Amino acid sequence: MIYYRTSSGEMITEATIKKRYSRALADKHGGRTHFVCEGCGEKAHHNDHTIARARCKIIGKAELIYDPDNFVNSCAECHANWENFKTGKYLDANNVTERMMFLKMNDPEGYNIRITLTES
């Protein structure tokens, strides 16, 4: 069985992560089924992680996967813009300041990579 480290040193499985993420989604959405993209205001279809799930595991902060502050409601375009950050299109999103602050606080290396590689 594979275990992932949290910042407190707890070792958790993928099953635990999924369970906690499902609970966090339910708590954040409170039974709602229609969402507005936090990046542009259009209809949202995605729960978009500011720090990707795989990255959370790599940096030993698996708890960020189910931290509601790490996932936002996004439309497909805003989600793609965040993931394909080198184009710089993510900078136009309404929630870019909040996401970048969260990234800087929780993954300074990822923040610096994003800043360095974003086209001007």
MOMO-V615028 format. One record per backbone hydrogen bond with DSSP energy under -0.5 kcal/mol. CO is the residue of the C=O (numbers start at 1). NH is the residue of the N-H. E is the energy in kcal/mol with one decimal. If there is no record, write none. Layout:
# MOMO-V615028
<<CO,NH,E> <CO,NH,E>>
This chain:
# MOMO-V615028
<<2,14,-0.5> <4,12,-2.9> <5,62,-2.2> <6,9,-1.7> <10,6,-2.1> <10,12,-0.6> <12,4,-3.2> <13,17,-2.2> <14,18,-2.8> <15,19,-2.2> <16,20,-2.6> <17,21,-2.7> <18,22,-2.5> <19,23,-2.0> <20,24,-2.3> <21,25,-2.7> <22,26,-2.3> <23,27,-2.5> <24,28,-2.6> <25,29,-2.7> <26,30,-1.8> <29,32,-2.5> <35,44,-2.8> <37,41,-1.7> <39,94,-3.3> <42,37,-3.9> <44,35,-0.5> <46,48,-0.7> <46,74,-2.3> <47,49,-0.6> <48,72,-2.4> <50,52,-0.6> <52,56,-2.4> <53,57,-1.6> <54,58,-2.0> <55,59,-2.5> <56,61,-2.8> <57,60,-0.9> <61,64,-2.2> <62,65,-1.7> <63,66,-0.8> <64,67,-0.9> <66,68,-0.7> <67,70,-2.8> <68,71,-0.8> <70,50,-3.0> <72,48,-3.1> <73,38,-3.1> <74,45,-2.1> <74,46,-2.4> <75,79,-2.3> <76,80,-2.5> <77,81,-2.6> <78,82,-2.1> <79,83,-2.3> <80,84,-2.9> <81,90,-0.6> <82,85,-0.6> <83,85,-0.8> <84,87,-1.4> <85,88,-1.9> <86,119,-2.6> <88,91,-1.5> <89,92,-1.7> <90,93,-1.6> <93,96,-1.4> <95,99,-2.3> <96,100,-2.7> <97,101,-2.2> <98,102,-2.3> <99,103,-2.6> <100,104,-2.8> <101,105,-2.2> <102,106,-2.3> <103,107,-3.1> <107,111,-2.5> <108,112,-2.5> <109,113,-2.4> <110,114,-2.4> <111,115,-2.5> <112,116,-2.7> <113,117,-2.6> <114,118,-1.1>>
